[in-house]
Amino acid sequence: MRVTELTVIKNLIENINKTRERLNETQLKIATGKNINTVSDDPYVANSVMNLRSMINRNERFQKNINDSIDFLTATGDAVDNFINTLTDVKSLLVEIANPARQPDYQTYANRLNELFKQLLDSVNTRFRGKYIFNGTKTDVKPFDYNENTDFLSVDLSNGVIEFEVNDGVYEKVNFTVEELFGGREIFDLILQIKNLLRNGTRPSDSLLQRFNEIFEFIVSQASNVGALMNRFLLLQKQIEKQNTILREILSIRQDTDMAQQAINLQRDRLILESAYAVAGRIVQKTIIDYLR
Amino acid sequence: MAGLLGIIETAKKAINSSRAGMEVTSHNVSNVNTPGYTRQKIELTSTDVLSSKHGMINAGVRVSGIRQVRDEFIEGEIRRVFNLLGSYSVEKEFFSRIETLLNEPSEVGLGQLFENFFNSFDDLSKNPEDRATRVTVVQAGKALAQRFNDIFNGLVGIKKDIIASLDAKLKNINQIIEELGNLSRTAVNLYNSGSEINDVRDKINQKLKELSNLADVVVSYDENGGVKVSIGGVTVVDRNFTQTVALKFVDGQAKIISVKGESEVKLNSGEVFVLQNLFNELIPDVMQKFDDLAKNLIKKVNDFHKVGYALDGTTGIDFFGGTGAGSIQVNKIILDDPAKISASINGDVGNNEVALAISSLRNETKILGFYNSIVSDIGLRSRISSDNENLHRMILNQLESQRDAVSGVSIDEEMLNMIKFQKMFEASAKVIQTVNEMIDAVLSMVR
């Protein structure tokens, strides 16, 4: 094969260009820290990178939702604790009244009971981030509104369920309603009734106290549900966190540049380029003219 | 004496031939860097033998021709590969432009905006009564719709660029056609007047190569050195006939028609073909996909949104307006008052079921899944055309090396030829000088 100067030069330029192109690619990878900078770099990997990102994004949402759920449940738990503490006070007060050995001043008891009743209302009307936590989906409506002057308790309750998405297609209920936790308005009506009896100087009947005790037991047992749900969220939180770590690791493997490898590539390509220049400088100079004297 | 003078005559022919040889060498050396130049070679033959009474006398050398050293097959291959290279490089250019327009995978692409949009509805599901969250939802929806509009407008812009590019390339084709017509006429004239047409053929070849980059060319030569060229089944150059081509739009499709025959030029490859194909099919196809994607999004989101209740209890409001990627936008009512976003299924402000449903659309294959498939498809096409471009560039390089091996000028070789002819010239001159001395000797005998 005849090889002319033009062929040599053309091939040389072509090869230098190729090496430069490779250098450019390597530099881009190092600068961005990513192997995939456009989809066409590797359509398959790019697609899986996009899917992974989408999955990670979703997982982060779940993490966020779970954290918000836990916050919400913590607020619920605190309110329930307060409620039960106050209710325990009510209970001991009623025990004192029930004791036939004592001749209590019913008026004082009525006043104390009234204060405790208002505390109970405060607990059940607890707001968290602007919403009434025990009122189902009517989060803008105060569930219990007590007018002391008219002695009227207006009640507007919702049993609506609020769910957050905590995993792919998994919706968890995060709220507890008055109905679920406290058995509806009965306990409040009962306390009001007892208070009014005391105010009139009458001792409440045993059956009323009996009923109070029943509801008290019910509320205490229901309260444990809040804790149980909380535990479930804590478990989910750990699980999602683990998933996230794994997904991030996979994404990193797919997408991130192996810096050491690229540094070596860069060095190699630079060496090739320099050698090409050196060789080019020598080959192109020489023709037969140099030897015709 | 007669014999001696005959020798001078022979030497003169040799001197002339060596001069001709030098001329060819100098022509070759001069054109060492001329694209498309084919090296020429002088052909020497000995003249017919004369018989005399002293026996057979060789009467010297003569130039029988100056021949081009070319390989028609390789040149045809170069045209074919150059044609494909043109196709792939244009395809690559435009697909990588679309790819840049989409800008994936990144934190600012449409995919991320989709995620942000669904995330905002997820946030809303946790705080349906919160106004600040609603503003985020509006912003996310607006950003998503605007990105859709941008992509659509970007594609429209690319279509406009294609038309501009097509115009320019057709002008280029027409110019080449005119030049080829002139060259073909020149070649025929020169041939008929008995001259060499080597250099004209080089120019024709070079023009054909340029033309083949733009369109698929069929070439044939006639015996007079003329060239017949047709593109896409329509003859554009033939002897004294040339006709140009023009762009015409029929039902929104870009068509190329010949000016004289008014017949359609149906191209199969080359830059112009790909531009035409991009304009007529590929870009509209991508636009259609984005339109479908936007339509799906509008429909699915609105279907859920419409049945929901806004904070003030109104219902039946669309979240998105518009009919496609170019016109999608957040409903003006919602833009004006984010409280109109309907998150609740029953009117309770704490109910989040509609927000949850819209947020769950992220798993809808006709939205994010479809978008990912569009992006992969474009990436893959960009990749394939880029690979093909590289491959054909390599093949072209190889072919040009092969052509160069046959037709290229080698300075080494030409220098050696130069010495060869120089020595031939010197030797012939020496012959004349010697014969001259001999004649002097003969004449001095007479004195």
Interface residues (C-beta under 8 A of the other chain):
Chain A: M1 R2 V3 T4 E5 L6 T7 K10 N11 E14 I36 T38 V39 S40 D41 D42 P43 A46 N47 V49 M50 N51 R53 S54 N57 R58 R61 N65 D68 R129 G130 K131 N135 G136 T137 K138 T139 D140 S158 G160 I162 E163 F164 E165 D168 G169 Y171 Q255 T287 I288 I289 L292
Chain B: V32 N33 F95 S96 E99 T100 L102 E104 P105 G111 Q112 E115 N119 D122 S125 K126 N127 E129 D130 S344 N346 D348 V349 G350 N351 N352 E353 L356 S359 S360 R362 N363 L368 N372 V375 S376 I378 G379 L380 S382 R383 S386 N397 E400 S401 D404 A405 V406 G408 V409 S410 I411 D412 E413 M415 L416 I419
